[in-house]
Amino acid sequence: MSKKVVGLTICALLFALSLPTEAQQPVKVSQIGYLSNAVPAVDAGRREAIRQALRALGYVEGQNISTLYRNGEGDVARYPALLAELVNLKVDIIIVAGGSSLIRAATDATKTIPIVMVGQGLDPVEAGLVESLARPGGNVTGFTDFNTYLGGKRLEQLKDVAPKVIQIAVLSQAKNPRNMFEYKEVLPASAQALKLTILHHEVRNANDFERAFDAINKDRPSGLSVLGGPLTNRNQERIAAFAIKSRLPAVFDERDAIDAGGLLFYGADVTESYQRVAAFVDKILKGTKPADLPIEQPTKFELVINLKTAKQIGLTIPPNVLARANKLIK
């Protein structure tokens, strides 16, 4: 056998022996912390939207990412402990799915771990969470749906669906910053333009709903607007059942409330909102700092109407409204 052949054989063997070593090189698994205040059954669909969007970008659960899920169940007092747990586990990113109180708790827990927010209803600049939308400046970035600022648009939609509505009861959670801002700063101007009278009713705990329902019935409104918050979100079926029993056309600012029996929703496309979180995660894992990632806003909005509920309260939806609805639940 010639020296040339022997040399080639040795090279081939060395190459073959090197393959298993390269194949065994560990793949970095990035840890993603996820904290939500949504009802677990609802949150499951939102988490899946993020998971599918991450997969499209090449991130597969259990292969190169690992997500640690936590849920505060709407209890603000639990946020610090849950966040401390994620910080101690040294996650690479924390996704915060909730309002300003949850995001602020996250920033209190860490100034170094990147935080990606989704579902923030207030302006994050006015809420003091970031320096600006274009350049957040700290360790927080993400997607804000500005849902609170759509309260006037929801009143318009309710008026279009039920033209006879002239007096609207507004149900909200007491001491909820987002709810208070919407009721005081957003709704009055729109109500005046639409010639609507609004009456405010608050609930403080789960046992307070029956009292609020009795008070609403005494006011004899012709419509109902439900402002989302941890407490009202966890009692959507109860609120929807009350509206149906009282034959009140009701508009909600949470999409899942319509699946629970609510009549009407208008707001940012929830699935798109959560899908867009994946792009932030991707860029941060590749080295971009949250401070340099502009905060994004909704590009898609949806009008969802529950026709079954409309029938139960004896309401006929005008054809022009049906035509522009994004989804009809039958």
KAMO-V649027 format. One line per field, one symbol per residue. ss: DSSP state (2 for helix, 1 for strand, 0 for the rest). Layout:
BEGIN
ss: ???
END
This chain:
BEGIN
ss: 002222222222222222222220000001111111000222222222222222220000100011111110000222222222222200001111100222222222200001111111000000000000000000011111002222222222222220000011111110002222222222222222200011111110022222222222222000111100022220022222222220001111000222200001111102222220222222222000022200011000111111222222000000222222001110
END
